[in-house]
Amino acid sequence: MREQVVRDEFRGLKSKFATLVATVSMVFLIVSANRIIVYEAYTSEYFNRYVDKNKLVGILTTNFILLIVFGAFTIAGVIFAIYFAGKYDRKGRVQLNLLDRIFPELRILGIFIMGVGVATSEEIFYVYISSGKSLDHILKTIVKKGFSVKELTKQSDMLLGRQYSTFKPEWVQGFGSLALMAVCVLLAMILLTSLVKNIKNDDFFERSIIGKVLMGIYNIFVSKDITMKRLYLLIIAIFAPVYIWHGWIFVAMILIIIFVPRYYHDYARVRQGLRAIKEGDFDKKVVVRHRGEFERLANDINEIAKAEEIALENELRSQRLRNELISNVSHDLKTPLTSMVTYIDLLKMQGLDSPDAMSYLEIIDQKTKRLQKLSGDLFEATKASSGAMPISIEVIDLNGMAQQIVGELNDIFVAADVEVHCEKNDEHVYVNADGKMLWRVIENLLTNVSKYSMPGTRAYVKVREMGKFAALEISNVSRDALDMEPDELMERFKRGDKSRNTEGSGLGLAIARDLMHMMDGDVRLGIDGDLFKARVLIPRVGQR
């Protein structure tokens, strides 16, 4: 950062130094050119008798060399001033000051005025150098011996007919003209580098008056903004006829009185709607009377209000779910711990010799295992949600895996009095998945079927292709009323039975969803009355 600042400072100093060099060189260039003009007048054969030709040629040669040198310095100064003009910000754009934001046409006009100032000051300097004591000093350097400066001046006046300055003292005219010349050149250079900044920034045309007018006309035709088009057409229709008939100005005033209040009323309605939304009244709808930009703006405001209302509802829902999560976790941890503490106290009072000691120990063992499973599920859910689990994608026959899992879980289905029908399909449906993860997902969903299905009902398992995915669909009739959204069941520690009497942790669906996301798949739930549906989507082979 420090190097960038220093580099920018040096860039600005280089530009200023180059501008100063160009200004000084230009002044000396003009001085040398005027001296050449004065000396060149005495190269005429008429002055051969009075002028030392050798001295004259030497002086002219020296001034021509100075002219070339100062011309080179002037050109170099201008080039370097242009090259180093402008400091760049971090985005690579030139930083603009107040002068750089003025219309380019006005700055070009300023350069032209400065040029007129340079030409005027040069004319004043020429009168100074070609008359009076300044001319006497020049003639002393070339007059032949035996002739006086007055005599040469008299002859030159007769031939050249110069005008003499009446300004006194003469040196004020000379130095004043040079000072004016330097100021004009310096200001012209500053305006030039300012224009260069806009060119480097690619906004020269955008900031110009002509550019703004042309872009405005272009926008009239290409813009889809009805209000802007109407506004431009209204301005043209109101003021153009004034150039034909001056009395039209009164008609224009009447038209303004008619149309302006119409749009102002729409603006006021939009403003009221924004204030209502600001105060939290998202039910407030903005309605305008006329079509155009205010109508689109009102619709956008209404959409924003609707989105804010939905966001507020989602926030309240998230807060409610967080509270339920804390409550459910506390319940699931507290229930087995309370039982364990109770039976441990009984063992302390009755002793290990009590006939009920073994049953107490079995209950404590069951609750311990439940806590162990809960902590294991919670740890696995954390790893799955963070993606910090190793994954090994392989080709798997989804049909075969589903039938195998249903067969292995047949005993718990029988114990739950739930008949599971796995659709017989000899067709192989191959998917890309991690075998262990996919087994865990399907096993978890089928275990939920045994826990939450109504006894004496049937559950169905189907495998089918859905575009790039293969779908495993499981449907069953719920024992408890499902008066919640499917997305809520995906939340951690959320169960279908609100009494929380089952042995589950409420983490199974959340784990299943996160595991499927790791395999570029998904788990989607559906509820239709008491009918619960779960769909597992897995990428098919060759579609990943």
C-alpha positions as CSV (number, residue, x, y, z in Angstrom):
1,M,0.0,0.0,0.0
2,R,2.8,2.4,0.9
3,E,4.7,1.6,-2.4
4,Q,1.5,2.4,-4.3
5,V,1.1,5.8,-2.6
6,V,4.8,6.7,-3.2
7,R,4.5,5.6,-6.8
8,D,1.4,7.8,-7.3
9,E,3.2,10.8,-5.6
10,F,6.2,10.4,-7.9
11,R,3.8,10.2,-10.9
12,G,2.1,13.4,-9.9
13,L,5.5,15.2,-9.3
14,K,6.7,14.0,-12.7
15,S,3.6,15.4,-14.5
16,K,4.0,18.7,-12.7
17,F,7.7,18.9,-13.5
18,A,7.1,18.1,-17.1
19,T,4.4,20.8,-17.3
20,L,6.8,23.3,-15.8
21,V,9.5,22.3,-18.3
22,A,7.1,22.6,-21.2
23,T,5.9,26.1,-20.0
24,V,9.4,27.5,-19.5
25,S,10.7,26.0,-22.8
26,M,7.7,27.4,-24.7
27,V,8.5,30.9,-23.4
28,F,12.1,30.7,-24.3
29,L,11.1,29.2,-27.7
30,I,9.0,32.3,-28.4
31,V,11.8,34.6,-27.2
32,S,14.3,32.9,-29.5
33,A,11.8,33.1,-32.4
34,N,11.3,36.8,-31.9
35,R,15.0,37.5,-31.7
36,I,15.5,35.5,-35.0
37,I,12.8,37.6,-36.6
38,V,14.5,40.9,-35.5
39,Y,17.9,39.8,-36.5
40,E,16.7,38.3,-39.8
41,A,15.4,41.7,-40.9
42,Y,19.1,43.0,-41.1
43,T,20.2,40.2,-43.5
44,S,18.9,42.4,-46.4
45,E,21.6,43.7,-48.8
46,Y,20.5,47.2,-47.9
47,F,22.2,46.8,-44.5
48,N,25.4,45.3,-45.8
49,R,27.1,48.7,-45.4
50,Y,26.1,49.0,-41.7
51,V,26.0,45.4,-40.4
52,D,28.8,42.9,-39.7
53,K,27.6,39.9,-41.6
54,N,29.8,37.4,-39.7
55,K,28.4,38.5,-36.3
56,L,24.9,38.4,-37.7
57,V,25.2,34.9,-39.1
58,G,26.8,33.7,-35.8
59,I,24.0,35.2,-33.7
60,L,21.3,33.8,-36.0
61,T,22.9,30.4,-35.9
62,T,23.0,30.5,-32.1
63,N,19.3,31.5,-31.9
64,F,18.3,28.8,-34.4
65,I,20.1,26.2,-32.2
66,L,18.3,27.6,-29.1
67,L,15.1,27.5,-31.1
68,I,15.5,23.8,-31.9
69,V,16.6,22.9,-28.3
70,F,13.7,24.8,-26.7
71,G,11.4,23.3,-29.2
72,A,12.6,19.8,-28.3
73,F,12.2,20.5,-24.6
74,T,8.7,21.9,-25.2
75,I,7.6,18.8,-27.1
76,A,9.2,16.4,-24.6
77,G,7.6,18.3,-21.7
78,V,4.2,18.1,-23.3
79,I,4.6,14.3,-24.0
80,F,5.8,13.5,-20.5
81,A,3.1,15.7,-19.0
82,I,0.5,13.8,-20.9
83,Y,2.0,10.4,-20.1
84,F,2.2,11.0,-16.4
85,A,-1.1,12.9,-16.1
86,G,-3.4,11.5,-13.4
87,K,-3.1,9.3,-10.3
88,Y,-4.6,5.8,-10.5
89,D,-6.7,4.3,-7.7
90,R,-6.7,0.6,-6.7
91,K,-9.3,-0.1,-9.4
92,G,-7.0,1.2,-12.1
93,R,-9.1,4.4,-12.8
94,V,-7.7,7.9,-12.8
95,Q,-8.6,10.0,-9.8
96,L,-10.5,13.2,-11.0
97,N,-10.5,16.6,-9.3
98,L,-13.0,19.4,-9.7
99,L,-11.4,20.8,-12.8
100,D,-11.6,17.3,-14.5
101,R,-15.3,17.2,-14.0
102,I,-16.0,20.4,-16.0
103,F,-17.4,20.0,-19.5
104,P,-14.5,19.2,-21.9
105,E,-15.9,21.8,-24.3
106,L,-15.4,24.5,-21.7
107,R,-11.8,23.4,-21.1
108,I,-11.1,23.3,-24.8
109,L,-12.5,26.8,-25.0
110,G,-10.2,27.7,-22.1
111,I,-7.2,26.4,-24.1
112,F,-8.2,28.5,-27.1
113,I,-8.5,31.6,-24.9
114,M,-5.0,30.9,-23.4
115,G,-3.7,30.5,-27.0
116,V,-5.1,34.0,-27.8
117,G,-3.4,35.2,-24.6
118,V,-0.1,33.8,-25.7
119,A,-0.4,35.3,-29.2
120,T,-1.3,38.7,-27.7
121,S,1.6,38.6,-25.2
122,E,3.9,37.5,-28.0
123,E,2.9,40.6,-30.0
124,I,3.5,42.9,-27.1
125,F,6.9,41.3,-26.5
126,Y,7.8,41.7,-30.2
127,V,7.0,45.4,-30.0
128,Y,9.2,45.6,-26.9
129,I,12.2,43.8,-28.4
130,S,12.0,45.5,-31.8
131,S,12.1,49.1,-30.4
132,G,13.7,51.3,-27.8
133,K,16.6,50.3,-25.6
134,S,16.0,46.6,-26.3
135,L,16.5,47.2,-30.1
136,D,19.6,49.3,-29.4
137,H,21.1,46.5,-27.4
138,I,20.5,44.1,-30.3
139,L,22.0,46.4,-32.9
140,K,25.1,46.9,-30.8
141,T,25.9,43.3,-31.4
142,I,25.9,43.5,-35.2
143,V,26.7,47.1,-36.2
144,K,30.0,47.6,-38.1
145,K,32.8,49.7,-36.6
146,G,32.6,53.3,-37.9
147,F,28.8,53.4,-37.7
148,S,26.6,54.3,-34.8
149,V,23.6,52.5,-33.5
150,K,21.4,55.6,-34.1
151,E,22.5,55.7,-37.7
152,L,21.6,52.0,-38.2
153,T,18.3,52.5,-36.4
154,K,17.5,55.4,-38.6
155,Q,18.1,53.4,-41.7
156,S,16.1,50.4,-40.4
157,D,13.2,52.8,-39.6
158,M,13.2,54.1,-43.1
159,L,13.2,50.6,-44.6
160,L,11.2,48.5,-42.1
161,G,8.8,51.2,-40.8
162,R,8.5,49.6,-37.3
163,Q,6.1,50.9,-34.6
164,Y,7.7,52.0,-31.3
165,S,6.3,51.3,-27.9
166,T,5.0,54.2,-25.9
167,F,4.9,52.2,-22.7
168,K,7.2,53.5,-20.0
169,P,9.2,52.0,-18.4
170,E,10.0,49.7,-21.3
171,W,11.3,46.8,-19.1
172,V,7.8,46.5,-17.5
173,Q,6.3,45.8,-20.9
174,G,8.9,43.2,-21.7
175,F,8.8,41.3,-18.5
176,G,5.1,41.7,-18.1
177,S,4.5,40.2,-21.6
178,L,6.7,37.3,-20.7
179,A,4.9,36.7,-17.4
180,L,1.5,36.9,-19.1
181,M,2.8,34.4,-21.8
182,A,4.1,32.0,-19.1
183,V,0.8,32.1,-17.2
184,C,-1.2,31.5,-20.4
185,V,1.0,28.6,-21.4
186,L,0.9,27.1,-17.9
187,L,-2.9,27.3,-17.7
188,A,-3.2,25.8,-21.2
189,M,-1.0,22.9,-20.1
190,I,-3.1,22.3,-17.0
191,L,-6.3,22.2,-19.1
192,L,-4.6,19.9,-21.6
193,T,-3.6,17.4,-18.9
194,S,-7.1,17.6,-17.4
195,L,-8.5,16.6,-20.8
196,V,-6.0,13.7,-21.0
197,K,-7.2,12.4,-17.7
198,N,-10.7,12.0,-19.1
199,I,-9.4,10.3,-22.2
200,K,-7.4,7.8,-20.0
201,N,-10.6,7.3,-17.9
202,D,-12.7,6.6,-21.0
203,D,-15.2,9.2,-19.9
204,F,-14.3,12.1,-22.2
205,F,-17.4,11.7,-24.4
206,E,-19.7,11.0,-21.4
207,R,-18.7,14.2,-19.7
208,S,-18.9,16.4,-22.8
209,I,-22.0,18.5,-23.6
210,I,-22.3,16.9,-27.0
211,G,-21.9,13.5,-25.6
212,K,-24.7,14.1,-23.0
213,V,-27.0,15.5,-25.7
214,L,-26.3,12.6,-28.1
215,M,-26.7,10.0,-25.3
216,G,-29.9,11.6,-24.2
217,I,-31.3,11.5,-27.7
218,Y,-30.1,7.8,-28.0
219,N,-31.8,6.9,-24.7
220,I,-35.1,8.3,-25.9
221,F,-35.2,5.7,-28.7
222,V,-33.6,2.7,-27.0
223,S,-34.9,3.1,-23.5
224,K,-37.8,1.0,-22.3
225,D,-38.6,3.6,-19.7
226,I,-42.0,4.9,-20.8
227,T,-41.9,7.8,-18.3
228,M,-38.6,9.0,-19.7
229,K,-39.8,9.0,-23.3
230,R,-43.0,10.8,-22.3
231,L,-40.9,13.4,-20.4
232,Y,-38.7,14.1,-23.3
233,L,-41.6,14.2,-25.8
234,L,-43.5,16.5,-23.4
235,I,-40.5,18.9,-23.1
236,I,-40.2,19.0,-26.9
237,A,-43.9,19.4,-27.4
238,I,-44.1,22.2,-24.9
239,F,-41.1,24.3,-25.8
240,A,-40.4,23.6,-29.5
241,P,-43.4,25.7,-30.8
242,V,-42.1,28.7,-28.9
243,Y,-39.5,29.3,-31.7
244,I,-42.4,29.6,-34.2
245,W,-44.9,31.5,-32.1
246,H,-43.9,33.3,-28.9
247,G,-47.4,33.3,-27.6
248,W,-47.1,29.5,-27.2
249,I,-45.4,30.1,-23.9
250,F,-48.8,30.7,-22.3
251,V,-50.1,27.4,-23.7
252,A,-47.0,25.7,-22.3
253,M,-47.7,27.0,-18.9
254,I,-51.2,25.6,-19.0
255,L,-49.9,22.2,-20.1
256,I,-47.4,22.2,-17.2
257,I,-50.2,23.0,-14.8
258,I,-52.2,20.1,-16.1
259,F,-49.5,17.4,-16.3
260,V,-47.2,18.1,-13.4
261,P,-49.8,17.5,-10.6
262,R,-50.7,14.1,-12.1
263,Y,-47.2,12.8,-11.8
264,Y,-46.7,14.5,-8.4
265,H,-49.7,12.6,-7.0
266,D,-48.1,9.3,-8.1
267,Y,-44.8,10.4,-6.5
268,A,-46.6,11.2,-3.3
269,R,-48.2,7.8,-3.2
270,V,-44.8,6.1,-3.7
271,R,-43.3,8.2,-1.0
272,Q,-46.1,7.3,1.4
273,G,-45.6,3.6,0.6
274,L,-41.9,3.8,1.3
275,R,-42.5,5.5,4.7
276,A,-45.1,2.8,5.6
277,I,-42.5,0.0,4.8
278,K,-39.9,1.9,6.7
279,E,-42.2,1.8,9.8
280,G,-42.8,-1.9,9.4
281,D,-46.2,-1.9,7.7
282,F,-45.6,-4.5,5.0
283,D,-49.3,-4.8,4.3
284,K,-49.4,-1.3,2.8
285,K,-49.7,-1.6,-1.0
286,V,-48.6,1.3,-3.2
287,V,-51.1,2.0,-6.0
288,V,-50.6,4.7,-8.6
289,R,-53.1,6.0,-11.1
290,H,-51.0,6.3,-14.3
291,R,-48.8,3.9,-16.2
292,G,-45.1,4.5,-16.5
293,E,-42.1,4.6,-14.3
294,F,-44.0,5.3,-11.1
295,E,-46.2,2.2,-11.8
296,R,-43.1,0.0,-12.2
297,L,-41.5,1.6,-9.1
298,A,-44.7,1.0,-7.1
299,N,-44.7,-2.7,-8.2
300,D,-41.1,-3.0,-7.2
301,I,-41.8,-1.5,-3.8
302,N,-44.7,-3.9,-3.3
303,E,-42.5,-6.8,-4.2
304,I,-39.9,-5.6,-1.7
305,A,-42.5,-5.3,1.0
306,K,-43.7,-8.9,0.2
307,A,-40.1,-10.2,0.3
308,E,-39.5,-8.4,3.6
309,E,-42.7,-9.9,5.1
310,I,-41.6,-13.4,4.0
311,A,-38.1,-12.8,5.4
312,L,-39.7,-11.7,8.7
313,E,-41.9,-14.8,8.7
314,N,-38.8,-17.0,8.0
315,E,-36.9,-15.3,10.8
316,L,-39.7,-16.0,13.3
317,R,-39.9,-19.5,12.0
318,S,-36.1,-20.0,12.4
319,Q,-36.3,-18.5,15.9
320,R,-39.2,-20.9,16.8
321,L,-37.2,-23.9,15.4
322,R,-34.1,-22.9,17.4
323,N,-36.2,-22.7,20.5
324,E,-37.7,-26.1,19.7
325,L,-34.3,-27.5,19.0
326,I,-33.0,-26.4,22.4
327,S,-36.1,-27.8,24.1
328,N,-35.9,-31.1,22.3
329,V,-32.2,-31.5,23.0
330,S,-32.8,-30.8,26.7
331,H,-35.7,-33.3,26.8
332,D,-33.8,-36.0,25.0
333,L,-30.8,-35.6,27.3
334,K,-32.8,-35.1,30.5
335,T,-35.2,-38.0,30.1
336,P,-32.6,-40.9,30.2
337,L,-30.4,-39.0,32.7
338,T,-33.4,-38.6,35.1
339,S,-34.1,-42.3,34.8
340,M,-30.5,-43.2,35.4
341,V,-30.3,-41.0,38.5
342,T,-33.6,-42.4,39.9
343,Y,-32.5,-46.0,39.6
344,I,-29.1,-45.3,40.9
345,D,-30.7,-43.8,44.0
346,L,-32.9,-46.9,44.4
347,L,-29.8,-49.1,44.2
348,K,-28.2,-47.0,46.9
349,M,-31.2,-47.3,49.2
350,Q,-32.0,-51.0,48.5
351,G,-28.4,-52.2,47.8
352,L,-27.1,-54.6,45.2
353,D,-28.6,-57.6,47.1
354,S,-32.1,-56.4,46.4
355,P,-34.2,-58.7,44.2
356,D,-34.9,-55.7,41.8
357,A,-31.2,-54.8,41.5
358,M,-30.7,-56.6,38.2
359,S,-33.8,-55.0,36.6
360,Y,-32.5,-51.6,37.8
361,L,-29.1,-52.2,36.2
362,E,-30.8,-53.3,32.9
363,I,-32.8,-50.0,32.8
364,I,-29.6,-48.0,33.6
365,D,-27.8,-49.9,30.8
366,Q,-30.6,-49.2,28.3
367,K,-30.6,-45.5,29.2
368,T,-26.8,-45.4,28.9
369,K,-26.9,-46.9,25.5
370,R,-29.6,-44.4,24.4
371,L,-27.3,-41.5,25.5
372,Q,-24.4,-43.1,23.7
373,K,-26.5,-43.4,20.5
374,L,-27.7,-39.8,20.9
375,S,-24.2,-38.5,21.3
376,G,-23.0,-40.6,18.4
377,D,-25.8,-39.4,16.1
378,L,-25.1,-35.8,17.1
379,F,-21.4,-36.2,16.3
380,E,-22.2,-37.9,13.0
381,A,-24.7,-35.1,12.1
382,T,-22.0,-32.5,12.8
383,K,-19.5,-34.2,10.6
384,A,-22.1,-34.7,7.8
385,S,-23.3,-31.1,7.8
386,S,-19.7,-29.8,7.7
387,G,-18.7,-32.3,4.9
388,A,-15.8,-33.6,7.0
389,M,-16.4,-37.2,6.2
390,P,-14.3,-39.4,3.8
391,I,-16.3,-40.3,0.7
392,S,-15.7,-43.1,-1.9
393,I,-17.9,-42.9,-5.0
394,E,-18.6,-46.2,-6.7
395,V,-21.1,-47.8,-9.0
396,I,-24.0,-49.3,-7.1
397,D,-27.1,-51.2,-8.1
398,L,-29.8,-49.2,-6.3
399,N,-32.5,-51.9,-6.8
400,G,-30.4,-54.6,-5.3
401,M,-29.3,-52.5,-2.3
402,A,-32.9,-51.5,-1.5
403,Q,-34.2,-55.1,-1.7
404,Q,-31.2,-56.3,0.5
405,I,-31.9,-53.7,3.2
406,V,-35.7,-54.4,3.3
407,G,-34.8,-58.1,3.8
408,E,-32.4,-57.4,6.6
409,L,-34.9,-55.2,8.4
410,N,-37.8,-57.6,8.0
411,D,-37.8,-58.6,11.7
412,I,-38.3,-55.1,13.0
413,F,-41.1,-54.6,10.4
414,V,-42.8,-57.7,11.8
415,A,-42.4,-56.5,15.3
416,A,-43.9,-53.2,14.4
417,D,-46.8,-54.9,12.5
418,V,-45.9,-53.1,9.3
419,E,-45.9,-54.9,6.0
420,V,-43.3,-53.5,3.6
421,H,-43.7,-54.1,-0.1
422,C,-40.5,-53.7,-2.2
423,E,-41.4,-53.4,-5.9
424,K,-40.1,-56.5,-7.7
425,N,-38.0,-55.1,-10.6
426,D,-35.3,-57.2,-12.2
427,E,-33.9,-54.2,-14.1
428,H,-30.7,-52.8,-12.7
429,V,-30.5,-49.1,-11.9
430,Y,-26.9,-48.1,-11.4
431,V,-26.0,-45.0,-9.5
432,N,-22.8,-43.2,-8.4
433,A,-22.7,-43.1,-4.6
434,D,-20.7,-44.0,-1.5
435,G,-22.0,-47.5,-0.6
436,K,-21.8,-47.1,3.2
437,M,-23.4,-43.6,3.1
438,L,-26.2,-44.7,0.8
439,W,-26.8,-47.8,3.0
440,R,-27.1,-45.6,6.1
441,V,-29.6,-43.2,4.4
442,I,-31.9,-46.0,3.1
443,E,-31.6,-47.9,6.4
444,N,-32.5,-44.8,8.4
445,L,-35.6,-44.1,6.3
446,L,-36.8,-47.7,6.6
447,T,-36.2,-47.7,10.3
448,N,-38.4,-44.6,10.6
449,V,-41.1,-46.6,8.8
450,S,-41.0,-49.2,11.5
451,K,-41.1,-46.5,14.3
452,Y,-43.7,-44.1,13.0
453,S,-46.0,-46.2,10.8
454,M,-49.5,-47.1,11.9
455,P,-49.7,-50.8,12.9
456,G,-51.5,-53.0,10.5
457,T,-50.7,-50.8,7.4
458,R,-48.4,-51.3,4.4
459,A,-45.3,-49.4,3.3
460,Y,-44.0,-49.3,-0.2
461,V,-40.5,-49.1,-1.7
462,K,-40.0,-48.2,-5.4
463,V,-37.0,-47.5,-7.5
464,R,-37.3,-45.6,-10.8
465,E,-35.3,-43.3,-13.1
466,M,-35.9,-39.6,-13.2
467,G,-33.8,-37.9,-15.8
468,K,-30.2,-37.6,-14.6
469,F,-31.2,-39.1,-11.2
470,A,-32.4,-42.4,-9.9
471,A,-35.1,-42.1,-7.3
472,L,-35.8,-44.4,-4.3
473,E,-39.4,-43.7,-3.1
474,I,-40.6,-44.8,0.3
475,S,-44.3,-44.2,1.4
476,N,-46.1,-45.2,4.6
477,V,-49.1,-44.2,6.7
478,S,-48.1,-42.3,9.8
479,R,-49.3,-43.3,13.2
480,D,-49.5,-39.7,14.4
481,A,-51.0,-36.7,12.7
482,L,-48.4,-34.8,10.7
483,D,-49.4,-31.2,11.2
484,M,-46.1,-29.7,10.2
485,E,-44.3,-28.8,7.0
486,P,-42.0,-31.4,5.4
487,D,-39.0,-29.0,5.8
488,E,-39.5,-28.9,9.5
489,L,-39.0,-32.7,9.7
490,M,-35.6,-32.1,8.3
491,E,-34.6,-30.0,11.3
492,R,-32.3,-31.6,13.9
493,F,-34.1,-33.2,16.9
494,K,-37.4,-32.9,15.1
495,R,-39.7,-36.0,15.3
496,G,-43.1,-36.9,13.9
497,D,-44.4,-37.8,17.3
498,K,-44.5,-34.6,19.4
499,S,-44.7,-36.6,22.6
500,R,-41.2,-37.9,21.9
501,N,-42.0,-41.3,23.3
502,T,-40.0,-43.2,20.6
503,E,-36.4,-44.2,20.9
504,G,-35.1,-42.0,18.0
505,S,-32.8,-39.0,18.3
506,G,-34.6,-36.8,15.7
507,L,-31.3,-36.6,13.8
508,G,-31.8,-39.3,11.2
509,L,-33.4,-37.2,8.4
510,A,-31.0,-34.4,8.9
511,I,-28.0,-36.8,8.6
512,A,-29.6,-38.5,5.6
513,R,-30.0,-35.1,3.8
514,D,-26.4,-34.0,4.5
515,L,-25.0,-37.4,3.4
516,M,-27.0,-37.2,0.2
517,H,-25.7,-33.6,-0.5
518,M,-22.2,-34.9,-0.1
519,M,-22.9,-37.4,-2.9
520,D,-24.6,-34.6,-5.1
521,G,-28.0,-36.1,-4.3
522,D,-30.9,-35.0,-2.2
523,V,-33.7,-36.2,0.2
524,R,-37.1,-34.8,-0.4
525,L,-40.2,-35.3,1.8
526,G,-43.9,-35.1,1.1
527,I,-47.0,-35.1,3.3
528,D,-50.5,-35.8,2.1
529,G,-52.8,-36.1,5.1
530,D,-51.4,-39.1,7.0
531,L,-49.5,-40.4,4.0
532,F,-45.8,-39.8,4.4
533,K,-43.4,-40.0,1.4
534,A,-39.7,-39.8,1.2
535,R,-37.7,-39.6,-2.1
536,V,-34.0,-40.2,-2.3
537,L,-32.4,-38.8,-5.5
538,I,-29.0,-40.3,-6.5
539,P,-27.0,-39.4,-9.7
540,R,-27.2,-42.2,-12.2
541,V,-24.1,-43.6,-13.8
542,G,-22.8,-41.4,-16.6
543,Q,-24.9,-38.5,-15.4
544,R,-22.7,-37.1,-12.6
